[in-house]
Amino acid sequence: MDFNQIIDRHDTGSVKWDFIERHFGDGAAKLLPMWVSDFDFTCPPVVQQALHQRVDHGIFGYSERPQAYFDALIAWSAARHQLTVKQEWVCSVEGVVPGLSLLVQMLSHPGDGIVVQGPYYGSFAKVINLNGRRLLENPLREEGDAGYRMDLEQLEALFRAERPPLMILCNPHNPTGRCWSKEELQQLLALCEKHDVIVISDEIWADLLLPDETFTSVLHLHERWHNRVIAATSASKTFGLSSLRISNFLIPDPALRDAFMRRLDAHGLDVFNALSVQAATAAWEEGGPWLDELLAYLAENRRWFEEQAAAHLPWARITPAQGTYLLWIDCHQLNLDDEQLKWVMADIAGIAPSMGCGFGPGGSGFIRLNLGCPRTYLEKALEGLKRI
Ligand SMILES: Cc1ncc(COP(=O)(O)O)c(C=O)c1O
């Protein structure tokens, strides 16, 4: 697979490329988009073929997920993550964010606090705030070369003070790229058990690991916690299928699962997009070798950019990561506020990064760059950043 190939994404309805002015203002169309987390590569050829085949069939009546969908997901989880997934756990929803929103409605009441660890993915704030809940931030702590750590003492204080019913965890963590260790997750779950908190673990980035890193799901932990964990997964981030819209919420607890299924039914969400199902199945069945190539390319993109930044961008402090294709850069040494930082990135560097302030107060003074692009884009971004 040639990940160096430049493919024009204009006029495809791409949020990242075609709708950049909506977010960055008039004139932003000329900027290099390094924001939205999708990548600028085509999906695996096996997925394209599967889609062609399904399109050629020509009938798109109401569809369910066939057995092959579940078999592929279960085999993928076992092979990639040594994770046992039971078919009955799988509740499929159009996307991780819509599923999170439905779960927030189901598992909390208006006015309740819901915990996230900041800096946090902006859509977590949306599903909490726009559903009339309160976002309770448990800020992560930065520990030099070790990167970000959970602050479990502060978390317990928050649990005690606010008695939240729910926490949304992000693992691997967007934007920092941290994969939480088994020990950290065990300590977290012990606290959640003590304070009766349910954990929804957004694991959409689980397949996108750096070399020699492993991913621990909340479902790898002891079964005694299965009554309070829900894991969200998808083939979308891994294989570049975000607009096809299908994700899975893995819910081991039968009562939680039944309640969620009823909620999906109540919204008419019990019918599935035939193309999404076809694409995800093919990706899990046959996309492994393609993903290995992609991961090698992404790792090299990161290595190269970090090396260049160390040589040419003295103000940039890059966060160590274990996963994702996101680069979380501390720009505090530039001594700019977030408006000025955005202006400098656009008008001097010519790039449109995700601004750190969109990830809550802990993101102020940071930018997030998307490394999921051909190397030449990174070269162009670096040239721009050198002008700062
Ligand atoms: C942590 C996280 N969760 C969810 C999503 C989006 O999920 P979906 O498109 O399935 O709603 C993203 C996309 O960037 C993400 O980073």
The ligand as an SDF file (V2000), in Angstrom:
LIG
                    3D

 16 16  0  0  0  0  0  0  0  0999 V2000
  -12.3020    9.2340   21.4650 C   0  0  0  0  0  0  0  0  0  0  0  0
  -13.2360    9.3250   20.3060 C   0  0  0  0  0  0  0  0  0  0  0  0
  -14.4570    8.8000   20.4120 N   0  0  0  0  0  0  0  0  0  0  0  0
  -15.3390    8.8370   19.3920 C   0  0  0  0  0  0  0  0  0  0  0  0
  -15.0060    9.4330   18.1960 C   0  0  0  0  0  0  0  0  0  0  0  0
  -16.0180    9.4980   17.0830 C   0  0  0  0  0  0  0  0  0  0  0  0
  -16.7980    8.3700   17.0680 O   0  0  0  0  0  0  0  0  0  0  0  0
  -18.0230    8.2190   16.0530 P   0  0  0  0  0  0  0  0  0  0  0  0
  -17.6270    8.8360   14.7590 O   0  0  0  0  0  0  0  0  0  0  0  0
  -18.2070    6.7380   15.9710 O   0  0  0  0  0  0  0  0  0  0  0  0
  -19.1910    8.8940   16.6860 O   0  0  0  0  0  0  0  0  0  0  0  0
  -13.7390    9.9920   18.0500 C   0  0  0  0  0  0  0  0  0  0  0  0
  -13.3650   10.6400   16.7860 C   0  0  0  0  0  0  0  0  0  0  0  0
  -12.3940   11.3240   16.6920 O   0  0  0  0  0  0  0  0  0  0  0  0
  -12.8320    9.9340   19.1220 C   0  0  0  0  0  0  0  0  0  0  0  0
  -11.6150   10.4610   19.0440 O   0  0  0  0  0  0  0  0  0  0  0  0
  1  2  1  0
  2  3  1  0
  2 15  2  0
  3  4  2  0
  4  5  1  0
  5  6  1  0
  5 12  2  0
  6  7  1  0
  7  8  1  0
  8  9  2  0
  8 10  1  0
  8 11  1  0
 12 13  1  0
 12 15  1  0
 13 14  2  0
 15 16  1  0
M  END
$$$$
